[in-house]
């Protein structure tokens, strides 16, 4: 299986080749696509390419569940398809730093045109209702055309291009919202444009190589364009077309792109929409919107869907794997020795729970690892619980982790707290109008260092011997259907 592919369609060919693509036909855009996808997430099923969607032309498609398996995510990151959760985290270790360092060597290459220009709607001809934007969940405030997005913005001063994953609700046939949290790179760019011109250019990619959605949703360092970063991941520059409307670079092989300008003061009701922790938190708010002045799309276009919801959701697995590797690297860079594993599971949205395994070397080692894992740049935003365990615990197995918490901690002495830490409006425990602070708990679930050699031995067979037994008696452990009657 090749690690190289040009666009979303090439990626889908390879996903189909490994048996992880399904083709549901006839689903309703109104709730059904969202519900089918939710069942699929919970069963860690295949990617879903919906076609013949109710009320829409055949060939206008929606893709969900794109990156929620180790094999599909490995393929999207050009790291191969033969991975488990743990091996993919290990393979990713050090990669984000290498990609960031190499990004300067992979500036995007401008081309005159690309497949995304196969169809163009401009001005009064723009009709976003042609696209099967799902109404994902019953309490949503509208149909969300933009969930698996890569929103291109540009700094008007130094011309640094950013791609961000910002949600976009369909207002009518040619208007969409743009919800960007304060502090995000796209928000900063737009703020600068408003101060200079009273308007800001937007190129909203809503169908493209999943790599761009992944990078748009993680912390690529300030000043490095995700276009350059993606080139480093791919090992070749990204082909872009310079927009004659906004001047922004457009990914030439994208599926669907919406172009326009956000004007100062233009606000409309947006939401509610489920947030990644799994709750409707923000309700209906006044958010920026823009008139879509041009739509570019390929023949038989694919809208990339990735709605947040109660985990697991469409991109929670991707965030878990990426965050786990990035936090691992941050701990090593901070000088923490003997880090043996890091995992930020989907139940915490890849942010609110971080598990670190170490081989203890000195008094305070576990607390040091826990506090740094809680507050490093890669984990500080919206963190909540950090659990440090010994190396014999599988950080990807929550049963083992909680067993360690239950048997290797004393609640009165094993838990430390950090107050007034960095939260966001997505925090379900934040009352409306309160500042975006939360607290953190660092749980030392390691054997007490001062008497680690005296700690009771684990009641289980030797792990090496157990693997030999599993191999010898493999047929015995095959899952068999239950008898009826």
Secondary structure, DSSP 8 states (H G I E B T S, - for coil): --S--SSHHHHHHHHHHTT-EE--BS--TBTHHHHHHHHHHHTT--EEEEBS-TTS-TT-EEEESTT-SHHHHHHHTTS-S---HHHHHHHHTTHHHHHHHHGGG---EE-S--GGGGEEEEGGG--GGGS---B-STT-SS-EEESS-EEEEE-TTT--EEEE--BEEEEETTEEEEB--TTSHHHHHHHHHHHHHSEEEEEEEEES-HHHHHHHTS---TT--HHHHHHHHHTS--EEEE-TTT--EEETT-SEEEEEEEEEEEEEEE-----TTSS--S-SEEEEEEEEEEEEE-TT-EEE-----SSS-TTHHHHHHHHHHHHHHHHHHTT---EEEEE--GGGTTTSEEEEEE---STTHHHHHHHHHHHSTTT-TT--EEEEEETTS-TT-HHHHHHHHHHH--HHHHEEEEEEEE--TT-TT--TTS-SEEEEEEEE-S--GGGGGGS----S--HHHHHHHHHHTGGGG--------
